Amino acid sequence: MKGTHLGEFQEIVMLSILILDENAYGVTIQEEIDQRMKRKISRGALQTALTRLEEKGFITSAYGEPTAERGGRRKRYYQVSNRGIETLKEAKDLRQDMWKLIPKLA
Amino acid sequence: MKHPEVPSFAYRLFRWFCKETMFEELEGDLEESFLKNKETYGLSRARKIYTKEVLKMVRPTIMKRSNSGPIYGIALLSNYSTVAVRNLTKNKLFSAINIVGLAMSLAIGLLAIAFAAEMYTYDTFHEKGDRIYRITSARTNITEETDVYASASLYTAKRLKDYGGFEKIVPMYKGFYGDVALEEKLFAVEGLYVGEDFFSVFSFPLEYGDVKTALSEPFTAVISEDFAFKLFGKKNVVGEIFQKDEHSYTITGVARNAPRTSHLKFDVLASIVTVESLPDHDFLSKWGTMWMSYVYVLLPENYNMDQIMKNLGQLEAEENAMAERFQISLGMESLGSIFPSDGKYNQLRTVMPEKNVNRIIILAIIVLFSACFNYTNLSLARSLKRAKEVGIRKVVGANKIQLFGQFIFESLLISILALAVGYVFFLLIKPEFLTLDRYFARTTSLDLTVGIGLMFFGLTVLVGILAGFLPSLIMTRFKPSTILKGIHKMKVRKGVGMREIMTGLQFMFSMGFAILVILTYKQYHFAMNFDLGYDTEDVLNVELQGNDPDVLKAAFAEIPEIQSSSYCSFVASTGTTNSDYAKLPGSLDSAIAYNMSIDPAYIGTIGHRIIAGSNFTSATSEQQVIVNEQFVQRFQLGNAMDAIGTRIQFYDKTQTIVGVVKDFHYGTIRNELNPFVFLPGKTNKPHFVNLKIKSTDLIKTMEKLDEAWTSVDQQHEFKATFYDDQIALAYSALSSSMKTYGLLAIVAISISILGLLGMAVYTTESRIKELTIRKVLGASFTSMALLLSKNFIKIFVVASLVAIPVSYMLFKQTILTYSKYSINVGFWELGSGAILIIVIALITISSQTFKAAKTNPATNLRNE
């Protein structure tokens, strides 16, 4: 199941993209994760995760308009694909089912 | 493009390694974050974060992939080898020049590696080797001369015990030599008396016997496996007894044979306590008796060298205060620095001087460079021929690193081929090298090990890379646009200066070696024909080997070919000397006088001229001496006649001068003339019988002599050498230098001439049209030859201007400093070597011009 396997970090990246909605690109995703997770991640590490997710078809990306504050370079916006959303849900359901099966905590 | 405050190095690094598809996005993000960080944390922190982020980008998803994957690699390699082989076969002459030149120099390089590796493995097998030291003695005599000896007195060992600071002290005494007797049979032996801790310091395992107690009793001995086998025909011989000098020794152990790479070698190790019972014991236990004894120490794990040196200093101060004629200063020498040696006297066994090792290495490096230059030179000169290939390859997409790799690959191929040929050369010169002189013969085997084999290969690769580096670099720099527009417009300006320098250096080395050979040969010839002041011709010196000289003389007397016979304590003019202080009675003025003991017949046999007084009256005449002219002068005894009858103090006895001989050279050409004294008969133990022979059939005479010898001594073999041969042996260092330089001269000259031939062929080839047109227009052969050799002549002149003074300086330093008498070095001695090489070189160049000039012009001009 290598093709659909979702790592913890990758899951967080996808969730961040969904939270950011229209404004999901490198810097914002990085900040979102930094704030929520209270942990510093490097842009390089994020890029690896984004590349893998895109390879698996869980996210898509598109260039935006050039921005002055970026030295005229374009942003690359990310969106979670339907397949990605399904996979996220599957992961969530799997966990919920498992949570329910724990006798003492229920 | 980039924000001015972003760290530019990190930016450029990132741009260099980042995938182009990702660069815009990532660099944009980085810059945006950078600006935000600048506001929150300030500029310098933001810059730091930026750099850190860039460094964290170094990961496979982001980095560019190099475009030569493993699949291309193999295909390219096979293409490279095809091209390399084609190139090799296309230019057979150049390939041959390169391979033969490299092979010759590699052979020398292999020799140097095998030799140096062997020298530095000596004594590395001792487990406690890093803590073993030897005590050395620097002895200063009254003339203020200080010599450093590897030996130290047995007395020093005894005193050191009082000081402590050593874990073990092992005294050794070299006096165990001569013959060992076993039931009337004699065996020549080389042994040592050693302290009982010998085996706990050195790693010489015992096959039989107990390491701890083997050498604790007097007259006990441990013998080597080989020697045990020689004596008894078996190995376990513990408890057996042998005789040496009227004493019986009990064998308490059998030691495994010492490795060849041990500076300590022995047939027998006898216990040092035995020495206390030997007749020489009193003499041997003096502070000043340091000639044949050695002291090795094992230091404790955490030794304090300062304290040890302080102790040695205190010991020598105490003892020197009581010594009159000399001072000894003690030193320490680690086991690792014993072999090869830094030139200390009195080594225990033959030790290779370190300067020999260094000299061989330096000379090998010179020759190796010379051969690398050939390859570099020829490849550079011919680089344009490959230009089109480079152009096409670049256009098709080869990058610089790949092209560089290709050319290095080619030079590696050449050097590996050269290794195969060079190895054969190596095997051919190996026996010559091993017999260069006694140092090599006794210490070197040049046996190959896996490690040395690997080093051979390493050297080959190194040479390949070194030789190919420059041409590869220049060829990869060709620009495709220029090449493809037309090669004839290209000029390789850069390489030309380099090429001239390299050719110049090659010829400098060749000339230097040639000059050194000539100078050394002349000096050797000079030494061999030096007028010693007496006549050594047809004199045969017979080693007495312990026999009575009078008995032997009587035995030889019946042989008619012997004109006269005499005996002496040692053979003069071969390097051996003996000296003591002489003075006039009642005077304080003393001087060193060299001396030897002779019987009256010696003066006549050797042809000394007595200029005043007379010969000894008989061999037993006591208190008579014959002196030389120098002696008369030194003690201001007036003229030779006045000196007769003068009494002198010599060897603590009063002696009377009965005769004066004309000055003669008792030493080698290294020694100045000093006062000399002949002592009568057996004052010092005679060692040689001198026979003046007049024979038409030498072989038959030698047979008769052998027969006469056997009638006196059945135990030893007849050993005799002609005086002239013994003198030649004394100059073996000169003859070995001559051989070394000779071999290198041949190699260096061959390499440089080969290279020159290649260059000449190339120049003529590339200017063939020009030459032919000149010929058609009426140019003479001479003018054409001049045209081609003009540049070379310039190089030769510069090379000889450097080579001549440098090689003269070298000769002066290595050979002349040790000689009081030497050849006069004039123009011809120095110039002939250089001229010889220039002539050979010019012949090589003209041969090519000649070829060009002889060809029918039509052949060369037809196409175009």
Interface residues (C-beta under 8 A of the other chain):
Chain A: Y25 G26 V27 Q30 S42 R43 G44 A45 Q47 T48 T51 R52 Y63 T67 E69 R70 G71 G72 R73 R74 K75 R76
Chain B: M1 K2 H3 M22 E24 E25 L26 E27 G28 D29 L30 E31 E32 S33 L35 K36 K52 E53 K56 M57 V58 R59 T61 I62
